[in-house]
Amino acid sequence: MAKPIRILVVEDHHVVRQGLIALLSVVEGVEVVGEAADGHEALKQYQATRPDITLIDLRMPKMGGVDVIQRVRAAVPGARFIVLTTFDGDEDIYRALQAGARAYLLKGMTADVLISTIRQVYAGKSCIPPVIAQKLAERMGTEQLTHREQDVLEQIVRGKSNKEIGQELDISEATVKTHINSLLGKLGVTDRTQAATVALQRGLVQLETPGDIRL
């Protein structure tokens, strides 16, 4: 008999993780060899199990999915990851695929789609659903923020005033205003509230806790 496809499941929500494990445990030719509830544990479990494929969420405690993918692939370039998440922002997708994910699935997919994707990725293919490919194309067509504009945007999302942003980043208020005008144009919005909304929708800024945002 052929060797089973060895899977590591990385998901911080216990019920979702156990549901995935239960689903995969009855699939012929698939074996779950480990599980992790956060990014740090994912690194440990990858080292301990060396799975064929890792199913991984993006937003997790301690370390996000993109960072996990980057760290593992730096040591094991051939490591294969399938992102399984609720986040469909174009920046989320772009960063995950740039990090080396072979597939990007939303949690509303069917069991058949998940299993088919696992088998295709194991065979060396990449699987990007049409809706994800469209969002990726839209992301590639937008003007990228500079590092400083990204810093300013993160502060805007957290409700900081221009003065507070300047103090946080050690730049003048005039410079803050210049960066804000530039990033508003790049995001295609007209004010700070719209910029914060778009930043969260696209995955340009990620909040650690629900209470972080003040508009």
N, C-alpha and C positions, 0 to 999 in steps of 0.2 A: 504494500500500500504506500501511496505517496505521503510524504511528511505533511502534517497539518500546517496551516498558516498560523504562526504564533503572534498573538495580539496583546499589546499593552493598552489598557483603557485608562485615560487620564481625564478626570471630570470631578469638579469640586462638589457638585450636588449629589448627595448619597443615593437618593432614589433613582436619579437618572443613571448614575454609574452602575448601580446594581441591575437596573433594567437592561442596560446594554450588555452586561455580563451574562444575564439570564438569556437574552436573545441569542447571543453568539455561542453560548454553551450547547445549543441544540442544532447548530449549523454544521453540516458535514464538512470535514476538511479544515475546520477552524478551531483553534485552541486559545483560550485566554490564559496568558502566563503571568499576568500581573495587573495591578491596579494602583492608582495614585489619586489623591484628592487635592494636591497642590503642585506647583512647579518644582519645588525643591525635592519633594518625594518622587516626582516623575523622573528626575535625573538619577536618583538612587535606584529606582526600579528599572530604568533602562540599562544601567550598568550591570545590575544583578541578573536581568533576564535576557538581554539582547534580543528583543522581539523582531519579527520580520516587518511588522507594521505597528505604528502607534496611533491610536485614535486619541485626539487631544482637543480640548476646549481652548478658547482664546483667553478669556478673562478668568483668572484664578488667583487665590491667595498666594502671597510670597513671591511668585514669579509667573508671568503670563506665558501663554502658549508660544508666542513668537520667540520669546527669549529662550524657552526650552528647545525649540527647533534649532535655533541658531547655535546654541551651545553643544547640542548633541551632534549636529552635522559638522561642526568644526572639528570634532574628534572622530566622527564616523561619517564621512561624506556620503556614503551610500544609504544612510538611514532614511526610511520611508515613513512619512507622516500623512495622516488624513485629518484635516481640521473638521471638527463637528461642533457647530456653535449656533447660537441664536442671532449672532451679530452679522448683519449683511452690509455694513457700511463699506464704501469703496476703498477707504484707506485700510480698514481691517483686512480686506481681501488682498490688497496690494502687498501689505507688509508680510502676511502669512506666506504668500506665494514667493515673494522675494527671499524669504528666509529658507525656502526649499520645500514647502508642503507640496505633495503630489496631487492632492485633491482638497476641495473645499465644499463641505456639505452643510446645509441648514438642518436644524433638528426636526423640522417638519417633514423630512424625507421619509419614504417608506422603508420597511425592512429590506425589501428586495433591492432597492437602490443602494442601500448601505452595503449589503453583501456583495452586490455586483461591483461596487467601487473597490471594496477590499480585494476582490479577486483581480481586478484590472490593475490596481496599484502593485499588487504582488507580482504581476506579470511584467512590470516595468513601465506601465502606461501612466499618464496623468489624466485626471477626470475633473473637468471644470464644467458644471451645468450651464446651460445657455444664459440663465438669469445672472449668474455670477460672472460669466465672461463679459456680458454687457456692462455690468458695473465696473469691471476691471478696465474695459475699453474707455469708459467715461472718465475714470481716474487718470488714465494715461493721456487723456486729452486736456487735462486741467493744468494750470500753472502751479508749480510746487512752491510751497512756502519756504522761506529761508529759515535757518535754525533760530534766528532771533525773532522772526515773525511767529514761529511756532511757540517760542517761549512766551511771547506776549499774548498769543491766543489762549494758551493754557491759563494764564492769569486772568484774562477776561472771563473765561468759563467759571473761574472760582470767585467771580464777583468783585475783583479788585479795581480800584479807581486808577486813573492814569498816574496819580502821585504815588500810590502804593506799588504800582507796577514798576515805576522808575526806581523806587527804593529797593524793591526786591531784585531787580536786574542790574542795579547800579548804572542807570542811564538817565538822561534828563527827560522831563515831561515832554519837551518838544520832540525828542527822538521817539518817545513812546507814541505820540500822535502820528508821526511819520510812518511808523511800522503799522499802526492800526489802519491808516488810510490805505496802505499798500495791501494788507491782508484782506480788508473788506472788498477791495476790487478783485482780488484773486478768488475769493469765495463767492463773488457775485451777490453780495448782500449790501445793505445800506446802513446798518447800525450794529451796535455791540450785541444786543439781544439776539438778532438774527445770526450773527457770527457764532455765538455760543451754541445756538440750536443746531446750526449746520455742522459745527465741529463735533458735537456729540452724535448726530445722525450718521455722519460719515466715518466716525471712528478716529478723527484727527486728534481728539483729546479723550482720554479715558479717566473716569472718576473712580477713585478707590472705594469711596463710601457714598451712599445716597445723599448724605447731608453736605457734600462738598460744594454744591452749586448754589450761588446766590446771584440772581439776575435783578 
